[in-house]
Amino acid sequence: MNENINVLTNCILFNHLSFEELKSFLSNISYTVKSYKKNEMVFSPNRSSDTLGIILTGSVDVQKIFASGKAVTVSRRYQQDLIAEASIFANIDCYPSTVVSTENSNILLIEKSNLLKLFTMDERIMTKFLESVSNRILALNSTIEILSLNSVPAKISYFLLLEQKKQNSNTIQLKFTKKTLAEHINVSRPTLSRELKNMQLKGMLSFTKKTIEIHSSERLEDICAE
């Protein structure tokens, strides 16, 4: 358990607490740690939205799956990230999205009643929880803006400009595969590859498997404005 607490001290909810403080708080609530295999479902629209997840190891994809079977990856979450924080206090019965483990993962699960106990123990935990929810809403707005763009080059450009600002660098390090990026901006993997190659030929960027180097932010901005 000590290893899990070390991870949790870097989670947004608890990064103001010492190891011993967090250990004491956790000893006063109920929670579970569950292991998930790659591609195993963590949360689904068929499950009551009464539990918060915190990733201890591994990663998950938050997906919207349509009746046609098509899946759009809304975001990917990594170690220390929260899962379903925007759902647990919403006026809904079930989770609005599907959460799937992208690799073997361990996730700490806290039910709503025990999360509320944590809030009463330290109001800073509640403040940080609200901060996380607000950040997720802003990220969702960015995703909606990407999906609303008409052309694939505009979607790619907008995504890269957002990441450039977030990473404060012209060298964008992708935390996920290009397949996941294609799902994130709602285009096919071959289409994404073709458009990236076209943009590279035009001198706007260059890319490798996990890195995209922006050569002209101005041209990317022009594409978004078209």
Backbone as CSV, one residue per row, in Angstrom:
resi,resn,N_x,N_y,N_z,CA_x,CA_y,CA_z,C_x,C_y,C_z
1,MET,0.819,-1.218,0.000,0.000,0.000,0.000,0.850,1.264,0.000
2,ASN,2.038,1.192,0.622,2.904,2.367,0.671,3.258,2.867,-0.723
3,GLU,3.449,1.926,-1.665,3.760,2.314,-3.046,2.594,3.080,-3.659
4,ASN,1.375,2.639,-3.378,0.192,3.347,-3.882,0.085,4.744,-3.287
5,ILE,0.399,4.876,-2.007,0.335,6.194,-1.370,1.362,7.137,-1.993
6,ASN,2.531,6.608,-2.342,3.538,7.446,-3.010,3.006,8.005,-4.321
7,VAL,2.259,7.178,-5.062,1.653,7.644,-6.314,0.589,8.696,-6.018
8,LEU,-0.236,8.440,-5.013,-1.351,9.333,-4.698,-0.890,10.702,-4.212
9,THR,0.298,10.786,-3.616,0.788,12.089,-3.159,1.094,13.018,-4.334
10,ASN,1.133,12.478,-5.554,1.319,13.298,-6.751,0.014,13.561,-7.489
11,CYS,-1.091,12.967,-7.002,-2.414,13.201,-7.578,-2.883,14.601,-7.191
12,ILE,-3.625,15.257,-8.071,-4.066,16.622,-7.819,-4.830,16.754,-6.504
13,LEU,-5.556,15.721,-6.083,-6.349,15.817,-4.857,-5.491,15.871,-3.606
14,PHE,-4.322,15.221,-3.659,-3.564,14.993,-2.432,-2.145,15.556,-2.453
15,ASN,-1.771,16.309,-3.489,-0.364,16.718,-3.593,0.050,17.776,-2.576
16,HIS,-0.891,18.234,-1.750,-0.537,19.154,-0.657,-0.306,18.407,0.648
17,LEU,-0.509,17.094,0.640,-0.401,16.287,1.853,0.931,15.542,1.906
18,SER,1.404,15.317,3.110,2.580,14.465,3.287,2.159,13.006,3.187
19,PHE,3.137,12.133,3.086,2.869,10.699,3.020,2.065,10.253,4.236
20,GLU,2.486,10.663,5.418,1.822,10.236,6.647,0.421,10.822,6.769
21,GLU,0.234,12.066,6.342,-1.095,12.678,6.389,-2.064,11.926,5.492
22,LEU,-1.611,11.634,4.281,-2.480,10.916,3.350,-2.777,9.505,3.850
23,LYS,-1.775,8.847,4.380,-1.965,7.498,4.927,-3.016,7.511,6.036
24,SER,-2.986,8.546,6.871,-3.966,8.674,7.953,-5.369,8.891,7.404
25,PHE,-5.496,9.767,6.397,-6.810,10.030,5.792,-7.397,8.753,5.189
26,LEU,-6.566,8.028,4.461,-7.053,6.826,3.783,-7.449,5.726,4.774
27,SER,-6.833,5.744,5.938,-7.172,4.732,6.941,-8.558,4.960,7.532
28,ASN,-9.130,6.136,7.274,-10.441,6.473,7.833,-11.579,6.378,6.821
29,ILE,-11.278,5.895,5.620,-12.327,5.706,4.614,-12.211,4.306,4.019
30,SER,-13.238,3.927,3.274,-13.216,2.655,2.551,-12.915,2.912,1.085
31,TYR,-12.107,2.072,0.504,-11.781,2.169,-0.924,-11.293,0.803,-1.375
32,THR,-11.197,0.620,-2.672,-10.662,-0.633,-3.213,-9.623,-0.310,-4.270
33,VAL,-8.710,-1.222,-4.487,-7.745,-1.129,-5.589,-7.992,-2.331,-6.486
34,LYS,-8.312,-2.068,-7.747,-8.650,-3.145,-8.681,-7.697,-3.141,-9.863
35,SER,-7.347,-4.329,-10.317,-6.478,-4.486,-11.484,-7.322,-4.734,-12.727
36,TYR,-6.932,-4.088,-13.831,-7.626,-4.255,-15.106,-6.613,-4.660,-16.175
37,LYS,-7.008,-5.596,-17.009,-6.161,-5.992,-18.130,-6.360,-5.039,-19.304
38,LYS,-5.434,-5.087,-20.246,-5.542,-4.253,-21.438,-6.869,-4.519,-22.146
39,ASN,-7.557,-3.431,-22.530,-8.849,-3.449,-23.221,-10.021,-3.854,-22.320
40,GLU,-9.778,-3.983,-21.023,-10.877,-4.302,-20.115,-11.636,-3.027,-19.740
41,MET,-12.954,-3.137,-19.645,-13.795,-1.980,-19.332,-13.706,-1.634,-17.841
42,VAL,-13.505,-0.356,-17.561,-13.453,0.123,-16.176,-14.819,0.668,-15.759
43,PHE,-15.333,1.621,-16.524,-16.671,2.178,-16.310,-17.425,2.107,-17.634
44,SER,-18.750,2.017,-17.555,-19.562,1.977,-18.767,-20.881,2.688,-18.520
45,PRO,-21.607,3.053,-19.590,-22.926,3.688,-19.432,-23.956,2.792,-18.763
46,ASN,-23.614,1.533,-18.523,-24.527,0.620,-17.824,-24.267,0.567,-16.322
47,ARG,-23.271,1.318,-15.863,-22.894,1.273,-14.448,-23.270,2.574,-13.755
48,SER,-23.749,2.470,-12.523,-24.113,3.652,-11.740,-22.902,4.551,-11.536
49,SER,-23.116,5.845,-11.704,-22.010,6.811,-11.612,-21.805,7.248,-10.164
50,ASP,-21.345,6.324,-9.341,-21.205,6.595,-7.914,-19.786,6.391,-7.403
51,THR,-18.825,6.256,-8.324,-17.455,5.932,-7.922,-16.439,6.776,-8.683
52,LEU,-15.442,7.271,-7.960,-14.318,8.000,-8.551,-13.143,7.053,-8.697
53,GLY,-12.435,7.140,-9.819,-11.238,6.340,-10.017,-9.994,7.202,-10.005
54,ILE,-8.904,6.667,-9.498,-7.591,7.310,-9.563,-6.610,6.269,-10.082
55,ILE,-5.931,6.586,-11.178,-5.031,5.624,-11.814,-3.728,5.528,-11.014
56,LEU,-3.422,4.330,-10.554,-2.175,4.091,-9.820,-1.062,3.667,-10.769
57,THR,-1.382,2.801,-11.698,-0.445,2.404,-12.758,-1.241,2.209,-14.043
58,GLY,-0.586,2.423,-15.185,-1.243,2.203,-16.470,-1.912,3.445,-17.014
59,SER,-2.905,3.238,-17.879,-3.616,4.347,-18.514,-4.971,3.845,-19.019
60,VAL,-5.872,4.785,-19.275,-7.204,4.434,-19.786,-7.610,5.427,-20.869
61,ASP,-8.520,5.000,-21.727,-9.153,5.877,-22.702,-10.586,6.140,-22.282
62,VAL,-10.989,7.411,-22.369,-12.388,7.776,-22.175,-13.006,7.877,-23.554
63,GLN,-14.002,7.042,-23.838,-14.551,6.937,-25.184,-16.058,7.199,-25.197
64,LYS,-16.500,7.731,-26.315,-17.933,7.812,-26.604,-18.205,6.814,-27.715
65,ILE,-19.044,5.817,-27.419,-19.350,4.773,-28.394,-20.771,4.975,-28.905
66,PHE,-20.899,5.118,-30.202,-22.191,5.390,-30.818,-22.907,4.089,-31.191
67,ALA,-24.186,4.213,-31.534,-24.999,3.044,-31.859,-24.422,2.263,-33.046
68,SER,-23.733,2.970,-33.933,-23.130,2.318,-35.102,-21.924,1.467,-34.724
69,GLY,-21.450,1.634,-33.489,-20.257,0.916,-33.051,-19.000,1.747,-33.143
70,LYS,-19.089,2.927,-33.765,-17.932,3.799,-33.894,-17.576,4.388,-32.541
71,ALA,-16.287,4.419,-32.232,-15.814,4.954,-30.951,-14.978,6.201,-31.188
72,VAL,-15.252,7.240,-30.428,-14.458,8.469,-30.457,-13.756,8.590,-29.107
73,THR,-12.425,8.650,-29.139,-11.663,8.804,-27.908,-11.684,10.260,-27.485
74,VAL,-12.305,10.533,-26.353,-12.418,11.903,-25.855,-11.117,12.328,-25.193
75,SER,-10.525,11.443,-24.420,-9.246,11.754,-23.770,-8.584,10.475,-23.301
76,ARG,-7.297,10.590,-23.014,-6.564,9.485,-22.405,-6.085,9.955,-21.037
77,ARG,-6.226,9.096,-20.033,-5.817,9.424,-18.667,-4.643,8.527,-18.267
78,TYR,-3.738,9.089,-17.459,-2.512,8.394,-17.087,-2.382,8.285,-15.568
79,GLN,-1.250,7.721,-15.135,-0.985,7.565,-13.705,-1.224,8.878,-12.969
80,GLN,-1.922,8.798,-11.832,-2.270,9.922,-10.959,-3.517,10.683,-11.418
81,ASP,-4.002,10.411,-12.630,-5.187,11.120,-13.126,-6.457,10.572,-12.482
82,LEU,-7.461,11.462,-12.415,-8.780,11.060,-11.930,-9.616,10.532,-13.090
83,ILE,-10.556,9.637,-12.764,-11.510,9.124,-13.752,-12.917,9.359,-13.224
84,ALA,-13.766,9.915,-14.063,-15.200,10.089,-13.773,-15.474,11.149,-12.717
85,GLU,-14.546,12.107,-12.553,-14.784,13.155,-11.558,-15.940,14.071,-11.941
86,ALA,-16.207,14.202,-13.240,-17.303,15.072,-13.676,-18.662,14.392,-13.591
87,SER,-18.664,13.082,-13.344,-19.918,12.319,-13.328,-20.436,12.025,-11.930
88,ILE,-19.525,11.921,-10.972,-19.905,11.364,-9.679,-20.940,12.207,-8.932
89,PHE,-20.942,13.535,-9.150,-21.928,14.387,-8.486,-22.955,14.969,-9.468
90,ALA,-22.944,14.475,-10.695,-23.903,14.945,-11.695,-25.273,14.324,-11.454
91,ASN,-26.289,14.982,-11.965,-27.659,14.492,-11.806,-27.975,13.462,-12.901
92,ILE,-27.195,12.388,-12.892,-27.368,11.301,-13.859,-27.265,9.981,-13.105
93,ASP,-27.821,8.938,-13.689,-27.807,7.627,-13.032,-26.572,6.809,-13.382
94,CYS,-26.090,6.975,-14.623,-24.986,6.152,-15.109,-23.909,7.020,-15.735
95,TYR,-22.735,6.430,-15.929,-21.635,7.156,-16.556,-21.988,7.499,-18.003
96,PRO,-21.667,8.705,-18.464,-22.007,9.100,-19.833,-21.056,8.541,-20.888
97,SER,-19.898,8.034,-20.454,-18.888,7.544,-21.390,-18.419,6.157,-20.994
98,THR,-17.645,5.562,-21.875,-17.026,4.268,-21.602,-15.555,4.486,-21.311
99,VAL,-15.061,3.895,-20.236,-13.652,4.006,-19.870,-13.018,2.630,-20.010
100,VAL,-11.972,2.546,-20.842,-11.335,1.265,-21.152,-9.847,1.353,-20.843
101,SER,-9.309,0.342,-20.193,-7.886,0.303,-19.895,-7.092,0.066,-21.175
102,THR,-6.097,0.906,-21.432,-5.289,0.767,-22.647,-4.056,-0.105,-22.423
103,GLU,-3.828,-0.492,-21.179,-2.740,-1.399,-20.818,-3.101,-1.987,-19.454
104,ASN,-2.344,-2.939,-18.984,-2.607,-3.474,-17.648,-2.502,-2.336,-16.641
105,SER,-3.553,-2.140,-15.857,-3.631,-0.957,-14.997,-4.171,-1.317,-13.617
106,ASN,-3.734,-0.550,-12.628,-4.294,-0.633,-11.283,-4.978,0.693,-10.970
107,ILE,-6.214,0.616,-10.494,-7.009,1.823,-10.272,-7.611,1.786,-8.872
108,LEU,-7.450,2.875,-8.150,-8.066,3.024,-6.837,-9.475,3.556,-7.020
109,LEU,-10.447,2.928,-6.387,-11.851,3.284,-6.542,-12.418,3.755,-5.207
110,ILE,-13.004,4.962,-5.216,-13.599,5.542,-4.015,-15.058,5.868,-4.301
111,GLU,-15.964,5.310,-3.519,-17.379,5.621,-3.708,-17.691,7.034,-3.205
112,LYS,-18.788,7.578,-3.703,-19.156,8.965,-3.419,-19.176,9.285,-1.923
113,SER,-19.766,8.409,-1.116,-19.888,8.676,0.319,-18.525,8.823,0.989
114,ASN,-17.547,8.034,0.546,-16.213,8.122,1.124,-15.439,9.314,0.592
115,LEU,-15.724,9.716,-0.633,-15.115,10.941,-1.153,-15.605,12.143,-0.353
116,LEU,-16.886,12.140,-0.016,-17.437,13.216,0.803,-16.775,13.251,2.185
117,LYS,-16.439,12.090,2.728,-15.725,12.048,4.006,-14.364,12.729,3.886
118,LEU,-13.688,12.479,2.777,-12.391,13.131,2.553,-12.550,14.649,2.496
119,PHE,-13.620,15.109,1.859,-13.864,16.549,1.778,-14.014,17.166,3.167
120,THR,-14.684,16.448,4.065,-14.891,16.983,5.418,-13.601,16.941,6.238
121,MET,-12.706,16.009,5.922,-11.432,15.928,6.632,-10.501,17.079,6.260
122,ASP,-10.565,17.494,4.989,-9.673,18.554,4.505,-10.355,19.243,3.331
123,GLU,-10.801,20.479,3.530,-11.539,21.172,2.473,-10.660,21.472,1.269
124,ARG,-9.339,21.411,1.428,-8.455,21.611,0.274,-8.618,20.477,-0.742
125,ILE,-8.943,19.279,-0.258,-9.191,18.171,-1.180,-10.413,18.488,-2.042
126,MET,-11.449,19.053,-1.434,-12.641,19.430,-2.190,-12.322,20.530,-3.198
127,THR,-11.521,21.514,-2.794,-11.137,22.599,-3.703,-10.376,22.053,-4.902
128,LYS,-9.461,21.135,-4.641,-8.678,20.553,-5.727,-9.542,19.668,-6.627
129,PHE,-10.537,19.011,-6.045,-11.474,18.221,-6.839,-12.237,19.132,-7.801
130,LEU,-12.720,20.263,-7.305,-13.449,21.211,-8.151,-12.534,21.783,-9.238
131,GLU,-11.282,21.995,-8.900,-10.306,22.469,-9.893,-10.143,21.456,-11.015
132,SER,-10.065,20.172,-10.644,-9.922,19.118,-11.642,-11.136,19.054,-12.555
133,VAL,-12.345,19.153,-11.961,-13.571,19.131,-12.764,-13.585,20.298,-13.743
134,SER,-13.197,21.482,-13.281,-13.169,22.674,-14.147,-12.190,22.481,-15.296
135,ASN,-11.023,21.906,-15.009,-10.032,21.672,-16.053,-10.543,20.671,-17.088
136,ARG,-11.294,19.662,-16.638,-11.845,18.674,-17.569,-12.887,19.324,-18.486
137,ILE,-13.670,20.235,-17.928,-14.675,20.922,-18.742,-13.998,21.760,-19.822
138,LEU,-12.903,22.444,-19.448,-12.164,23.235,-20.428,-11.573,22.335,-21.510
139,ALA,-11.059,21.174,-21.107,-10.497,20.233,-22.080,-11.582,19.710,-23.012
140,LEU,-12.772,19.464,-22.468,-13.888,18.998,-23.293,-14.303,20.066,-24.297
141,ASN,-14.289,21.321,-23.871,-14.607,22.414,-24.787,-13.628,22.450,-25.952
142,SER,-12.357,22.207,-25.662,-11.345,22.173,-26.724,-11.619,21.037,-27.695
143,THR,-12.023,19.873,-27.157,-12.349,18.734,-28.011,-13.536,19.059,-28.910
144,ILE,-14.552,19.718,-28.351,-15.727,20.095,-29.133,-15.332,21.068,-30.243
145,GLU,-14.446,21.999,-29.938,-13.994,22.950,-30.950,-13.257,22.247,-32.087
146,ILE,-12.433,21.251,-31.731,-11.735,20.484,-32.768,-12.729,19.759,-33.666
147,LEU,-13.699,19.094,-33.051,-14.673,18.320,-33.824,-15.555,19.206,-34.689
148,SER,-15.726,20.477,-34.301,-16.590,21.384,-35.061,-15.914,21.918,-36.315
149,LEU,-14.588,21.783,-36.414,-13.872,22.273,-37.592,-14.172,21.379,-38.795
150,ASN,-14.231,21.995,-39.970,-14.678,21.274,-41.161,-13.610,20.418,-41.818
151,SER,-12.373,20.889,-41.860,-11.343,20.166,-42.611,-10.402,19.425,-41.668
152,VAL,-9.809,18.352,-42.186,-8.850,17.582,-41.397,-7.606,18.414,-41.073
153,PRO,-7.023,19.176,-42.041,-5.874,20.018,-41.685,-6.193,21.017,-40.571
154,ALA,-7.427,21.527,-40.544,-7.814,22.463,-39.486,-7.873,21.756,-38.141
155,LYS,-8.404,20.538,-38.121,-8.461,19.768,-36.868,-7.055,19.496,-36.340
156,ILE,-6.158,19.076,-37.245,-4.777,18.789,-36.846,-4.097,20.062,-36.357
157,SER,-4.273,21.146,-37.078,-3.636,22.417,-36.724,-4.097,22.903,-35.364
158,TYR,-5.401,22.821,-35.132,-5.946,23.285,-33.859,-5.393,22.448,-32.703
159,PHE,-5.361,21.133,-32.893,-4.811,20.252,-31.865,-3.354,20.602,-31.569
160,LEU,-2.559,20.803,-32.622,-1.143,21.100,-32.428,-0.923,22.439,-31.737
161,LEU,-1.730,23.425,-32.066,-1.604,24.733,-31.416,-1.970,24.644,-29.932
162,LEU,-2.967,23.825,-29.611,-3.320,23.620,-28.203,-2.170,22.943,-27.456
163,GLU,-1.588,21.915,-28.064,-0.493,21.200,-27.421,0.764,22.068,-27.329
164,GLN,0.983,22.911,-28.333,2.121,23.829,-28.299,2.032,24.751,-27.078
165,LYS,0.835,25.246,-26.827,0.620,26.119,-25.669,0.735,25.337,-24.371
166,LYS,0.162,24.131,-24.343,0.166,23.314,-23.125,1.581,22.876,-22.769
167,GLN,2.359,22.449,-23.788,3.712,21.946,-23.544,4.769,23.045,-23.600
168,ASN,4.332,24.266,-23.990,5.234,25.416,-24.072,6.458,25.105,-24.926
169,SER,6.194,24.485,-26.066,7.290,24.080,-26.945,6.763,23.871,-28.355
170,ASN,7.636,24.095,-29.349,7.285,23.780,-30.730,7.448,22.290,-31.025
171,THR,8.074,21.589,-30.115,8.232,20.139,-30.249,7.161,19.463,-29.414
172,ILE,6.182,18.878,-30.076,5.046,18.261,-29.397,5.335,16.790,-29.157
173,GLN,5.322,16.401,-27.881,5.499,15.001,-27.529,4.125,14.354,-27.377
174,LEU,3.838,13.400,-28.239,2.552,12.708,-28.172,2.580,11.668,-27.071
175,LYS,1.565,11.697,-26.203,1.472,10.725,-25.121,0.706,9.481,-25.555
176,PHE,0.191,9.509,-26.781,-0.589,8.376,-27.266,-0.251,8.132,-28.730
177,THR,-0.775,7.058,-29.283,-0.476,6.694,-30.662,-1.228,7.591,-31.637
178,LYS,-0.800,7.564,-32.888,-1.508,8.341,-33.908,-2.905,7.769,-34.162
179,LYS,-3.092,6.483,-33.886,-4.428,5.898,-33.984,-5.363,6.582,-32.975
180,THR,-4.878,6.778,-31.748,-5.681,7.442,-30.728,-5.901,8.911,-31.090
181,LEU,-4.869,9.554,-31.644,-5.018,10.945,-32.083,-6.087,11.040,-33.169
182,ALA,-6.083,10.089,-34.102,-7.091,10.079,-35.166,-8.496,9.966,-34.576
183,GLU,-8.654,9.105,-33.582,-9.960,8.961,-32.927,-10.331,10.250,-32.195
184,HIS,-9.333,10.881,-31.583,-9.569,12.102,-30.803,-10.114,13.225,-31.679
185,ILE,-9.612,13.331,-32.913,-10.085,14.402,-33.801,-11.120,13.888,-34.804
186,ASN,-11.521,12.619,-34.615,-12.608,12.011,-35.391,-12.314,11.914,-36.884
187,VAL,-11.139,11.386,-37.206,-10.791,11.089,-38.601,-10.195,9.686,-38.634
188,SER,-10.073,9.117,-39.821,-9.480,7.786,-39.925,-7.964,7.888,-39.787
189,ARG,-7.347,6.780,-39.394,-5.884,6.748,-39.245,-5.182,7.029,-40.572
190,PRO,-5.603,6.425,-41.702,-4.950,6.737,-42.982,-5.089,8.207,-43.374
191,THR,-6.252,8.800,-43.100,-6.457,10.210,-43.430,-5.523,11.092,-42.620
192,LEU,-5.384,10.791,-41.333,-4.455,11.556,-40.488,-3.042,11.476,-41.024
193,SER,-2.591,10.266,-41.366,-1.234,10.081,-41.882,-1.029,10.853,-43.184
194,ARG,-2.033,10.790,-44.066,-1.919,11.485,-45.346,-1.814,12.996,-45.147
195,GLU,-2.643,13.556,-44.269,-2.629,14.998,-44.063,-1.364,15.459,-43.351
196,LEU,-0.855,14.643,-42.433,0.411,15.005,-41.781,1.548,15.040,-42.799
197,LYS,1.555,14.078,-43.710,2.581,14.058,-44.758,2.457,15.275,-45.664
198,ASN,1.222,15.642,-46.027,1.012,16.836,-46.857,1.505,18.097,-46.149
199,MET,1.214,18.203,-44.853,1.647,19.371,-44.087,3.166,19.390,-43.930
200,GLN,3.761,18.206,-43.873,5.218,18.128,-43.801,5.846,18.563,-45.122
201,LEU,5.275,18.124,-46.228,5.783,18.523,-47.540,5.695,20.027,-47.759
202,LYS,4.702,20.655,-47.152,4.525,22.110,-47.269,5.368,22.884,-46.263
203,GLY,6.151,22.167,-45.461,7.080,22.828,-44.544,6.462,23.330,-43.257
204,MET,5.223,22.921,-42.949,4.575,23.405,-41.723,5.071,22.659,-40.488
205,LEU,5.427,21.391,-40.680,5.824,20.555,-39.551,6.652,19.383,-40.045
206,SER,7.231,18.675,-39.110,7.869,17.390,-39.380,7.503,16.468,-38.227
207,PHE,7.532,15.180,-38.468,7.084,14.273,-37.413,7.798,12.934,-37.473
208,THR,7.868,12.325,-36.289,8.325,10.953,-36.150,7.190,10.198,-35.450
209,LYS,7.479,9.036,-34.932,6.420,8.202,-34.347,5.726,8.889,-33.176
210,LYS,6.509,9.529,-32.298,5.940,10.101,-31.075,6.162,11.601,-30.940
211,THR,6.712,12.229,-31.973,7.052,13.652,-31.891,6.589,14.387,-33.136
212,ILE,6.031,15.583,-32.939,5.691,16.464,-34.058,6.359,17.810,-33.811
213,GLU,7.158,18.242,-34.763,7.868,19.520,-34.664,7.129,20.564,-35.491
214,ILE,6.675,21.623,-34.842,5.974,22.704,-35.546,7.002,23.674,-36.112
215,HIS,6.929,23.930,-37.429,7.848,24.857,-38.079,7.218,26.221,-38.339
216,SER,5.890,26.274,-38.396,5.223,27.545,-38.666,3.869,27.599,-37.957
217,SER,3.862,28.223,-36.793,2.597,28.388,-36.065,1.640,29.266,-36.851
218,GLU,2.185,30.259,-37.555,1.346,31.202,-38.305,0.541,30.482,-39.376
219,ARG,1.176,29.547,-40.070,0.457,28.818,-41.120,-0.602,27.900,-40.538
220,LEU,-0.318,27.338,-39.373,-1.328,26.513,-38.707,-2.516,27.373,-38.280
221,GLU,-2.244,28.565,-37.784,-3.307,29.496,-37.392,-4.140,29.893,-38.605
222,ASP,-3.492,30.094,-39.750,-4.217,30.458,-40.970,-5.171,29.342,-41.391
223,ILE,-4.721,28.090,-41.255,-5.566,26.951,-41.623,-6.789,26.903,-40.716
224,CYS,-6.609,27.160,-39.431,-7.745,27.149,-38.492,-8.760,28.244,-38.816
225,ALA,-8.272,29.338,-39.374,-9.129,30.487,-39.641,-9.855,30.384,-40.978
226,GLU,-9.463,29.409,-41.805,-10.086,29.275,-43.137,-11.542,28.830,-43.063
